């Protein structure tokens, strides 16, 4: 499934700074969202 260039749905995530960061806070800026799907799991 090709998602590059597609608009992301609105969401917010907690940051390591203790604040919630919402996608709308970065409107007009380039954003890269990266995650580890199996981070902190055995194996």
C-alpha positions, 0 to 999 in steps of 0.5 A: 500500500503506497501512502507517501504523499497522502494526507494523515488523519488528525491525531495527537501523541504524548511527547517525551517532554510531557506535552501532547503533540497534535498533527495540527500543531505542525500544519504547513510544515514537513513532518516525519513520523517513525515508529518501531512496530515491535520495539520492547517485545521479546524476540 
